[in-house]
Amino acid sequence: MSSASSSPRVRLHVEDSGGSGRPVVLIHGWPLSAESWQAQVGPLRAAGHRVVAYDRRGFGRSDKPADGYEYDTLADDLASVLEDLDLRDVTLVGFSMGGGEVARYVARHGEARLRSVVFAAAVPPYLLKTDDNPEGPLPQDKADAMRAGLERDREAFFDDFTTQFFSVDGALKVDEAQRQEAIALARQSDQTAALGCMHAFATTDFRSDLEAITVPVLVLHGDGDATVPFEGSGARTHAAIPGSTVSLIEDAPHGLNVSHAGQFNRALLDFLAR
């Protein structure tokens, strides 16, 4: 499948369960791939949904071009998936970085194909702490340190990152095999893509994008998220979107779709059933 964008067209790896059920499109977090959704695909299919998940450009099994790692292009990639499969009445589920694609997709492409959206441990409205965004949970020095760490030693960075990804107050909430699976997915990322997308999710302001959303919204987050803290992200997204619903999962880390898969799936399926 190719992307429709001003950037060179790329082949995206898309997994489509098929069927006539209402479609749910899963957009993965950084620096993983569609495989990170394996705990969700089965329950969604069992509930009658057509489940579509794809690897972001530069990650997993998708093409790894030299550019296109900003949100306009990434949102156009998402649009190409919906258009190529002619999906309608869609629920978009954006995890972490993927929540940015959801917000920018609505701002650029509208809601004609959408039924609802889910922001799961997602980066909107704006991660970077600036004078204009004092509530941003990511200080510039921490963003700089993340970039330097990834540039210096990918293996060490991914080891530390996945530990925080799945931990609350220093306690790992998954087993070591699950953490190693995430590291294996991270290793599939292209370094240019990993750095470009890190810059994108850290520095992109989605506040005006959120204003374009009128379909039903679920904000799904862990209250122990140390990677994208709820107070600086999900809570602000909820406040910015009238009528949105929040499901805050107790003692759950950033990677709550794995660590708390049962609770995550119940909240998602309850929202989808409305």
C-alpha positions in Angstrom: 0.0 0.0 0.0 1.3 3.4 -0.9 0.9 6.7 1.0 -0.7 9.8 -0.5 1.5 12.7 0.4 3.8 15.4 -0.9 6.6 13.3 0.3 7.7 10.4 -1.9 5.2 7.5 -1.9 6.1 4.7 0.4 4.9 1.1 0.9 3.3 0.7 4.2 2.9 -2.7 5.8 -0.9 -3.0 6.6 -2.6 -5.8 8.5 -6.3 -6.1 7.8 -8.5 -8.7 9.5 -11.1 -8.1 6.8 -14.8 -8.7 7.2 -17.8 -6.4 7.2 -17.6 -5.3 10.8 -17.2 -1.6 11.8 -13.5 -0.8 11.3 -11.1 0.1 14.0 -7.7 1.4 12.8 -4.8 1.1 15.3 -1.9 3.5 15.1 1.1 2.4 17.1 3.5 4.2 19.3 7.2 5.1 19.0 9.4 3.3 18.2 7.3 0.1 17.8 5.1 -1.3 15.0 1.7 -2.8 14.5 2.8 -5.9 16.3 2.6 -3.9 19.5 -1.2 -4.2 19.2 -1.4 -8.0 19.4 -3.2 -8.0 22.8 -6.0 -5.9 21.2 -6.5 -7.5 17.8 -8.1 -10.7 19.0 -10.7 -9.1 21.4 -11.6 -6.5 18.8 -12.2 -9.1 16.1 -14.1 -11.2 18.6 -16.4 -8.2 19.2 -17.1 -8.1 15.5 -14.8 -5.4 14.3 -12.7 -5.2 11.2 -9.2 -4.5 12.6 -6.6 -2.6 10.6 -3.1 -1.9 11.9 -0.1 -0.6 10.0 3.6 0.0 10.5 4.4 3.7 10.4 6.9 4.7 7.6 10.4 4.0 8.8 9.3 1.4 11.4 8.6 -2.3 11.4 8.0 -3.8 8.0 7.2 -0.6 6.2 9.5 1.2 3.8 12.1 3.4 5.4 12.5 6.5 3.3 14.9 9.3 4.1 12.2 11.8 5.0 8.5 12.3 5.7 8.8 12.1 9.5 6.7 15.1 10.4 3.0 14.9 11.2 1.6 16.3 8.0 3.1 13.5 6.0 2.4 10.9 8.7 -1.3 12.0 8.8 -1.4 11.7 5.0 -0.1 8.2 5.3 -3.0 7.4 7.6 -5.4 9.0 5.1 -4.0 6.7 2.4 -4.7 3.6 4.5 -8.3 4.7 5.0 -8.7 5.7 1.4 -7.0 2.6 -0.2 -9.2 0.3 1.9 -12.2 2.6 1.5 -12.9 2.5 5.2 -15.9 4.3 6.6 -17.5 4.7 10.0 -14.0 4.2 11.4 -12.7 4.5 15.0 -9.1 5.7 15.0 -7.1 4.5 18.0 -3.8 6.4 18.3 -1.4 5.2 21.0 1.2 7.7 22.2 2.9 9.2 19.1 -0.1 7.7 17.2 -2.4 10.2 18.9 -0.7 12.9 17.0 -1.6 11.3 13.7 -5.2 11.1 14.8 -5.3 14.8 15.7 -3.5 15.9 12.5 -5.6 13.6 10.3 -8.8 15.3 11.5 -7.4 18.7 11.0 -6.1 17.9 7.5 -8.7 15.4 6.2 -11.8 16.0 8.2 -14.2 13.5 9.8 -16.2 12.2 6.9 -14.8 8.7 7.3 -14.8 8.7 11.1 -17.2 7.5 13.7 -15.0 8.3 16.8 -11.4 8.6 18.0 -9.4 7.3 20.9 -6.3 9.0 22.4 -4.5 6.2 24.2 -1.5 7.4 26.4 -1.3 10.0 23.6 1.1 12.9 23.1 -1.5 15.7 22.3 -2.0 18.5 22.9 1.7 19.5 23.1 4.5 17.7 24.9 7.3 20.3 24.8 7.4 22.7 27.7 7.7 26.3 26.3 6.8 29.8 27.4 3.7 29.4 25.3 3.0 25.9 26.7 4.0 25.9 30.4 1.9 22.8 31.1 4.0 20.8 28.6 5.4 17.7 30.4 8.6 17.5 28.4 11.3 20.1 29.2 13.7 21.0 26.4 16.7 19.6 28.3 15.0 16.2 28.6 14.1 16.2 24.9 17.8 17.0 24.1 19.0 14.2 26.4 16.6 11.7 24.7 17.9 12.6 21.3 21.6 12.5 22.4 21.0 9.1 24.0 19.5 7.6 20.9 22.3 9.0 18.8 25.0 7.7 21.1 23.8 4.1 21.7 20.6 2.7 20.3 20.7 -0.5 22.3 21.3 1.2 25.7 18.6 3.8 24.8 15.9 1.2 23.9 16.8 -0.8 27.1 16.2 2.3 29.3 13.2 3.5 27.3 11.3 0.3 27.4 11.9 0.0 31.1 10.3 3.4 31.8 7.6 2.6 29.1 6.4 -0.3 31.2 7.1 0.9 34.8 5.3 2.8 37.5 7.5 4.3 40.2 10.4 2.1 39.2 8.3 -1.1 39.3 8.1 -3.0 36.0 4.5 -3.9 35.2 5.2 -6.5 32.5 7.3 -9.6 32.5 10.8 -9.5 31.0 9.8 -11.4 27.9 7.2 -8.7 27.1 9.8 -6.0 27.5 12.2 -7.8 25.3 9.5 -8.1 22.6 9.2 -4.3 22.7 13.0 -3.9 22.4 12.9 -6.3 19.3 10.3 -4.1 17.7 12.3 -0.9 18.5 15.3 -2.4 16.8 13.4 -2.7 13.5 13.1 1.1 13.4 15.3 3.1 11.0 17.6 5.5 12.9 16.6 8.5 10.6 12.9 7.6 11.2 13.4 7.2 15.0 15.2 10.5 15.3 12.8 12.3 13.0 9.7 11.0 14.7 11.2 11.7 18.2 11.5 15.3 17.1 8.0 15.3 15.7 6.2 14.0 18.8 8.2 16.1 21.1 7.8 19.5 19.3 4.5 19.4 17.5 1.7 21.6 18.8 -1.7 19.9 18.3 -3.8 22.4 20.3 -5.5 23.8 17.2 -5.9 20.3 15.7 -8.0 19.2 18.7 -10.4 22.1 18.0 -11.4 20.4 14.8 -12.6 17.2 16.5 -16.4 16.9 16.9 -16.8 13.1 16.8 -17.0 11.1 20.1 -13.6 10.9 21.9 -12.2 8.5 24.5 -9.1 9.5 26.3 -7.5 6.3 27.7 -4.5 6.7 29.9 -2.6 5.1 32.8 -2.3 7.2 36.0 1.3 6.0 36.4 2.4 7.0 33.0 6.0 8.3 33.3 6.6 8.7 29.6 3.6 10.8 28.6 2.2 11.9 32.0 -1.6 12.1 32.1 -1.7 15.6 33.7 0.2 17.2 30.8 -1.4 15.3 28.0 -4.6 13.2 28.3 -6.1 15.5 31.0 -5.5 18.5 28.8 -6.9 16.8 25.7 -10.0 15.9 27.6 -10.4 19.5 28.7 -9.9 20.7 25.1 -12.6 18.5 23.5 -16.1 19.1 24.8 -18.0 15.9 25.5 -14.9 13.7 25.5 -14.7 10.7 27.9 -11.8 9.7 30.1 -10.8 6.3 31.3 -7.9 6.5 33.7 -6.5 3.1 34.6 -5.0 2.8 38.1 -1.3 1.9 38.5 -0.9 1.6 34.7 2.3 2.7 32.9 2.7 4.2 29.5 2.5 0.8 27.8 -0.8 0.0 29.4 -2.2 -1.8 26.3 0.2 -4.6 27.2 0.6 -4.3 31.0 -3.1 -3.8 31.6 -4.5 -5.3 28.4 -7.7 -6.6 30.0 -8.7 -3.2 31.5 -7.5 -1.3 28.3 -9.6 -3.6 26.1 -12.7 -3.3 28.3 -12.6 0.5 28.2 -12.0 0.4 24.4 -14.8 -2.1 23.7 -17.2 -0.2 26.0 -16.6 3.0 24.1 -17.0 1.2 20.7 -20.3 -0.2 21.8 -21.9 3.2 22.4 
